[in-house]
Amino acid sequence: MLAILYSFRRCPYAMRARLALAYALKEDAIELREVVLKDKPQALKSISPKATVPVLQLKSGQVIDESLDIMKWALSVNDEKNWLLESCQTNMQTLIAHNDGDFKWALDRYKYADRHEHSEEHYRKLGEVFLQELELRLQTTKFLMGDNICMADMAIFPFVRQFAHVNKDWFFNSEYKALMAWLDFFLESDLFKSIMKKYKKWTPEEESVLFPHAD
Ligand SMILES: N[C@@H](CCC(=O)N[C@@H](CS)C(=O)NCC(=O)O)C(=O)O
């Protein structure tokens, strides 16, 4: 066993970590512990006091508690299709920072506009600034940094998925056609399906769930 992953199925940060781990590691390489955010296990809180997911605890005891660092760790183990794309690292980091910053801020408010000051449309418009940036890129290349999949695609699409799901009618009737095709490509992929299996909440008494899966 290489590591333990604390994860939450529907969390987009945990999804990007699971995507990279499932891509890079051999089947059953790690133990997956499904966390319920309202009832986090003590084992998680004691290794990472901020207690966000995902958290990866390596066999050496090292704890990695940022999703992008977990992706980079996975790619340092194996990256046969070159997701790291060294020549585009700066561009990738800038795009991911936009995703994790302004876009995520708008997404959280778009999802729950009734708990915030402005309307759903207001927050959607703010989020659209990022969608437009992605759309522009995807009109000329199949993926965000060219015609091959890279880390930025995997780090970003789980968030675009969430944005699309807030109001599917709006999204699928919007002008973002290249973005829709890109999103659909990932949602239909075997890799994505393999990381979206459902698990019971982990408890220390429960039998271990191994990850990545064979199929
Ligand atoms: N910067 C962190 C953010 C992770 C994060 O915020 N995850 C959410 C779940 S989607 C979380 O654990 N929130 C804590 C909570 O809800 O208690 C990362 O990239 O790993």
The ligand as a Gaussian input file, in Angstrom:
#p B3LYP/6-31G(d) Opt

LIG

0 1
 N       -7.352000      24.076000      -1.233000
 C       -7.922000      22.807000      -0.871000
 C       -9.432000      22.964000      -0.824000
 C      -10.149000      21.680000      -0.459000
 C      -11.583000      21.946000       0.000000
 O      -11.971000      23.083000       0.279000
 N      -12.386000      20.874000       0.078000
 C      -13.706000      21.026000       0.656000
 C      -14.683000      19.993000       0.123000
 S      -15.096000      20.258000      -1.580000
 C      -13.617000      20.783000       2.147000
 O      -12.988000      19.837000       2.573000
 N      -14.250000      21.631000       2.945000
 C      -14.205000      21.494000       4.375000
 C      -15.542000      21.403000       4.996000
 O      -16.556000      21.507000       4.278000
 O      -15.590000      21.198000       6.192000
 C       -7.472000      21.758000      -1.881000
 O       -7.199000      22.128000      -3.036000
 O       -7.332000      20.587000      -1.516000

